[in-house]
């Protein structure tokens, strides 16, 4: 079936570039449609020209710039993100660390010094405590002294780190010395301690340790020797 | 430079001009068109790994651009398919430049063409796609694409003939 003029013109308006065999055959024999085809071709050329608007200068560069900026930003964000994670981890470690430190038992040295500084009043005590009275305090702790340690001005039960202990103040020529019997507080060896006022030592005893603390290191040393003689300290 | 970066730059160099022209004729606003192209490439960069065949790159970019335009229209409550004449007047026209009178007339006629006719025409002339391919891109039947192409050119011819007649009349008074 031959293509008529209406059909041909419709096809050319749909796609002016189409040159199928049947279209070409029609154009070969129809002058009016040839003219229509030529006009269509010219209009199509104009259309291509009309659609080809001028592209803004540097459009390509601006697109690439935006992309590189966003990549840089993304990598910065990623870095910041990792930074934030690292900061969170450090914060967590810090918080956990602080909790651990806060809940971690204070050192025995610090406990001893705090205890003595908290009960300074006993250093003013001038009672002459008898040996029997001292042993009355020490016996429940599984300890005893066979001979007087020296002039005892105070002897009382106390609690150190939630454990029963004994608090003694012994007179010496260079100032009073405090003795703290601390059952259960085992130390592997002698440990020195000191603060602004006091100086002392924690020494292993038979069932724990004994702290010997005074303002004069010599008095402390003398008491340590005395206790060692009495057999109160671990050999 | 990474392979991904090279691929992206090649895409920008090859297609940014066509994409910009397509965008201008789509939204009839040169400023918005550039934003649209920028956004298209920004999305293309993120989705670059999904482009498997470089021969499909242009169609892929056009699809991104069309989606982005639809999104903008949706956000602004503007229907991309239907624009009144008064709205068209408000839209800043593409640079008509110092083109020859026929080109200027044609550009004005194109601006007034409804988007349902304009878009298949853009895809055919700028994109170089067949009726079948345009049908796939616009998600309409191939027959409908051909009808729209026919009507688009018919309307352009009518507009041109009318305007040309007017010009001729003005040029030869009395």
Interface residues (C-beta under 8 A of the other chain):
Chain A: X10 X13 X14 X15 X16 X40 X43 X44 X46 X47 X48 X49 X50 X51 X52 X53 X54 X55 X56 X59 X60 X62 X63 X64 X66 X67 X70 X71
Chain B: X8 X9 X12 X13 X16 X17 X20 X21 X24 X25 X30 X34 X37 X38 X41 X42 X45 X94 X95 X97 X99 X102 X103 X106 X107 X110 X121 X122 X124 X125 X126 X131 X146 X149 X150 X153 X154 X156 X157 X160
